[in-house]
Amino acid sequence: MDPKAPNAQLRSTPQFALYQRENFWKPNTGEVPLFNTEPGKLEELAKEKLTQGGWYYASSNAGQSYTHLANRQAFFRHRIIPRQLVDTNTRDSATTIFGHKVAAPIGFAPIGINKIYHPAGELPVARVAHELNLPYTLSTAGSSSIEAVAAANGSGPRFYQLYMPHDDALTTSLLTRAFENGFDACILTTDTWQLGWRHDDVATGNYAFYRGIGADLGLSDPVFQRMLQNEGIDPVKEPERAGALWIDNVWHGRAWSWDKIPWLIRTWKRISSGRPFCIKGIQSVADARKAVELGVDGIVVSNHAGRQVDGAIASLDALENIVAAVGERIYIMYDSGIRGASDVLKALALGARFVWVGRLWVWGLSIMGEVGVRHVMRSLLAEFDILMNVGGFQNVEQMREKGVLAFETIAG
């Protein structure tokens, strides 16, 4: 890409496509690109770098991985129809989400216990998100404290993903800490009252929380600290018991119902002075309509990347149904199975306003820490920018217009 192309003066975001040129030029200066970001090769390299436990937790899906397969097949069935002779010199990848202007309709999905992928945990991921001006979402199952992640993320846009504890005081404390540290949207995940049956993890007893890893949000919380004291648990001497108490209060078999959502919305709105409340895990039209009815601000159409219910509907197929039913009444986001820029475009073309990416940056973190996360996400942004250029899209809204996709039926 010509660095002097007119696009440089006509956009509000960096020329992400220049990252391609940067990598092409490296052999001239005795350098080589960091590593291959083709999803399959990226995954293979991450497997080489990770411990068995880290690899299993990152890669395992529910049951026989049929939902994971369905996610990828759904993307395959939809095909982009490129437009020609469009003045993409004027293109711009920027969009807005919950009042934040961000560099692209791509965000860092909430993923827990990052310390099993890299010793620095969530902190390098949060730093890269700030650097690239992409939203970062911290998981309740994170392995770094709310305060530490906020400091790493600086002034970047950031949201808090809630696994709602069974104790209201603990929920309120977590939400208060999140908002006071700049996490200004709450995203409740509703598909993980306990982990799905993931064969490799079960077969190896692979559960970091029970090894004393991943309870950092709890260990740094005053309400949970009192719970530890009441149980007579010293988290320094008994990290396994402390980790179990934390995660057993967040997941593990006890479910919430729609009846609890009004309380949670009121609580978050009071704490945050009215900032957005969203639900992640919606897959049915009925649930999407219920969310609208209760005043939820946004939903993430997601099947947890195939990690919870085996044989479930592909998230992309669920997205189409949900957008048709409530697309004009609620902010709809997408998650599950994203492996490249064309997947992002397809989700946008089917009605999503924003797309969350998870496993790609986890592989980058596993391979090379902060440098790896940066390389993976800059590569994805470059691919997205180039796709806009060669596909004939001047802005994100054009990707959501009718006629962008064709649908191909896979022969039985």
N, C-alpha and C positions, 0 to 999 in steps of 0.2 A: 504494500500500500504506500502510495506517495504521501510522505508526511506534510507536504505542502498542498494537499488536496483542499478544495474550498470548504469541505465539510468541517474543517477545524474551526472556522470562524462562524459557523452557522448552527452550532449545537451547544447545549448547556452542559454536556457531559464530556469526559475525555474521549478521544478517538481510540476506543478499545481495540479496534481492528489492527492498530499499529503493533500490538503484541505479536501478531503473526510475522510482521516484518522484523521485529526485534529478534525473534527466534531464527528466521532465515539468515540474518546477518551474523549470528554468533560465530560460525566457522571462520569468518574473516578475521576475527580477533582471538582465535585459538580457544573458543568456548564451544560448548554444546548445550542444547536445550536441557532443562533439568530432568524431565522424564516424560514418557508418552501419556497423554491424557485421554486416549481412546478408552472408553469405559471398561472394556474387557481386560485390556492390558493394565489399566490403572488398578483394577481389582486384583489381578494376579500379583502385581508388585506389592500391594498392601498386604496380601496374604504372606508373602515372603518376609515382610518386616514385622508383622504382629506376632504376639504369643498365640498359642492355640486358643486360649480363652478369649483374647481380644478379637481374634478372627471369627470365632464361632458367634460371639455376641453381636458383632457387626453384620455378619452375613446371614445368620439364621433367619428363616421364615417360619411361619406357622405350618404345621403338618407337612404336606408333600410339596409345598411351595406353589400350589396351583393359583393362589391369588397373585403372587408375585409374577407368575407367568402371564396371567390374564392382564395385568397392568401393561406389560410390554407388548402383548398382542394387540391391545386396544390402540396403542400408539402406532403400531404397524398398519392397522387397517385405515387410518386416516392419512391422507396424502396432501401435501401442500401444492397449491397451484401458483407458481411464480408469475409475476407481472413484469412486462418488459417496457423499456424506455420510460421508466419513472425517474424523476430527478431525485435520486437518493443522495445527491450531494447535500441535500437539506435535511437528511435524516437525523433523528435524535431518539435515543433509547430511554430517556427519562420518563418517569411516571410519579404518581403520588399514592401514598398509602397512609390513611389516618392522619392526614395533615402534614406528612413528611414528604418532601420532594426527594426522591431517590434516583440512583443512576440507571436503574433498569427494573423491570417487574419481576425481580428475582431476589429471594431472601434466604438467609441461613435458617433452615428448619431446626426446631428444638430436638436435640439429641443428648441423651444423658451420659453420665460417667465417661467423659472424654479422657480421663486419666488412664483408662485402660488402652487408649490409642496412642497417648503421648503424655509424658510426665507433667507437662505444663497444663494439661487439661483444656478447659474452655478459654483460657486467657488469650492464646495466640489467635484463636478463631474470632474472638470478639475484636481484637486489634485489626485483623484483616477486614472484617466487616465495616469498621469505621473508616479505614483507609479507602475502601472502594465505594463508600456511601451506599451500602446495602443494609437492609434491616437485619438485626440479629435477634434471635429468640432464645432465651435461656430456659432450659428445662428444669422443672422441680427436681428431677433426678440428676442434676448436674453435680460435678465433682469439684466445683469451686464455689465460693460463697457469692451471694448476690452482690455484695459490696466490692469484692475483688473483680468480678466480671464487669461491673459498671465502670470501675476505674480503668480497666483495660480498653473498654469500648469508648471511653472519652465522651465526645459530644455526638456520637453516632446514634441513629434511631434504633431503639431497642424495645422489645416486648417481652412479657413474661408468660411462659406456658405453665399452667397450673395443673398438677395432679392434686385433686382436692383431698386433703387429709380428712380423717374421720372425727377430728376435733376442731370445732369452729374457731376456737381461740387460736389454734395453730394456723388455720387457713387465714384468718384475719392478720396475724402477725406476718406471715409470708407476703401477703398482698401489700401490707403497709411498707415493709422493707423494700419490696420491688418498686413501688411508686416513688418512695422517697429517694431511691437511687436511679431514677430516670427511666424505668421501664413503664411506658405510658399506655400500653394496651394489655389486656389480660386475655389469654387464649386458653380456655379450659379444654383439656383432652378427655374425651368420654368413652374411648374404646379400650381402655386399659385398666379395668378394675383388678385384673391380674394378668400376668404374662400369658400369651398364647402358648400352646404346646409346641416347643421348638426342640426337635429331636437331639441335635448336637449338644445344645446347652444342658438338657436334662441328662443325657448319657454321660456327660463329663462333670456333672455337679457344678456347672459353670455359672456362678451368680456372684458378681463382685460385691454386692451389698452385704452378703453373708460372709464375705472375706474382709469386711471392714473398709471397703472402698466405695465412695459415692454418696456418703451421707452428709456432705459438707453444708448443704443448705440448711439441714436440720441442726447439725452440730454448732452452727453459728447463730441459731435462733434462740432468743430468750425463753420462749414458751416450750420449745423442745428440750432445752437445757433443764428446765424444771421437771419435765417428764422423765428425763434420765435420772435426775436426783430422786424422784419418787420411786423409781424402779430399782434404785441402788446400783446403777450402772456407771462405772468410770470409763468414759470413752477412750481414754489413753491406755488403760490397762485391759479393757475389754472391747476393742473396736468392732469385733464381730457381733457382739450383743447390741452395741449401739447402732450399728448399721441395720441390724434386723429390726430393732424397735422403730427406726426411722421408716424403713420401706414398708414394714407391716402396718404403719399408720397412714401410708399413702396408697398402697395397692392392696393386693392379696385378698381378693374374694368378696369384699364388702362394696356393694354398688350404691351409687346415688341414682335418684330418679328425677324426672322433670319437676317434681314438686319442690326440689331444693334450688332450682335455678333462679326463681325470683329473689330469694334471699341472697344468693351469690351476686346477682346483678346489682342489687341495692347496696350490698357491702362494698363491692368494687367501685361503684359510682360515687359512693360517699367518700371513700378513701382518695379517689383519683379526681374528684370534682368533675365527674361525668365523662371520663375518657372511655374509649371503645371496649366493649366486652364481646368476645367471640367464642365459638365452639368449634373444636377440631375433632373430626371423626365422623362427620355427617355423610351418609351414603344413600339414605332413602328420601324420597320426596316428602313423605309424611313427617319425618324428623325435621326437614328443612322448613316446612310450613309451621311446625310447632315452634321452631326457633324464631321465626318471624312474629308469630302470635305473641310470644313472651317478650319481645323487644330486644332480642339479641342483635348486635350491630353487624356482625360478620360471621361467616362460617368457613371452615376449611374442609372441602370435600376430600376425604382421605380414608384409605383403608390401612393406614399405618404401614404402608409399603409392603403389605402382604404378611405382616408379622403377627397379626392377631387372629383373624378368622380365615381358615383355609377354605378355598372354594368360594370366596366372596366375589361380588361384582367388581369389575375393574373400576378404579376411581374415575378414569376418563369417561367410561360409560355412565357412571352415576352422575358425573358433572353435567352431561348433556340433559339428562332428565331433570335435574335440580334447577339448572338455569332456565329451562323451559317453564318450570312451575313458579319460581320465585325470583328469577334473575333481576327483575326491576325493583324488588323490595328489600334487598339485603346485599351487602358486600360479599361477594363470593371469591374465595381463594382456592388454590389447588395444591395438593401434595400427593406423592406416591409415584415412584417409577421414573422420575425425571433422570435422563442420562445424557442429554445434550440440548443444544439451542433449538433444534427443530421440535423437541418435545415441549419446550416452553411455549413456542409459537402455537403449537396445536392446542394446548390447554387454553391459551388466550383466545384462539379462534373459536373454541367451543364455549366461551362465555366467562372464563375466569378473569378476574381483575388483577390477580397477582399469583405468583408461583413460588413454592418453597422447595429448596434443594437440600438433600440430606447426605445420602451415602457418598456422593462425589467428593464433598469436602472432607468427610471422614477418612476416605482413602488418602487424600492429600495430607491430612494431619498425621496419619499413620506412617506415611512414607518419609516425610521430611518436616514435620512440625509446622511452624508458622510459614516457612518458605514453601512447603508443599501445599498448604491451604491457599496461599496467595497464587501460586502457579495454576492450580486447578481452577480457581474462580476467575482469574484473569483470562485464562484460556476459554472458559465458558462465556464470559462477557465478549471476548474477541469473536468467538464463533457466532454469538447472537448479533453482534454489530455487522459482521460479514453477511450473515443470513439476511438481515435487513437490506443490505446493499445489493446482493445478487438476487434476492427474492422480490424486490420492488416495494419495500415498505418504508415510508418516511417517518412513521411514528408508531407507537404502541397501539393507539386506537385503531389504526388501519388494519392491524392484525385481527381485530375483533369484528370486522365487517363480514357480511355474508359473501360467500363465494371464495373464501380463502382456502378452504379444504375440499377435497374430494373424499368419498368413502369407498373403500374396496372391501367386498365380502370375501372372506377366506373360504375357498372351496372345501367342503367336508370330505 
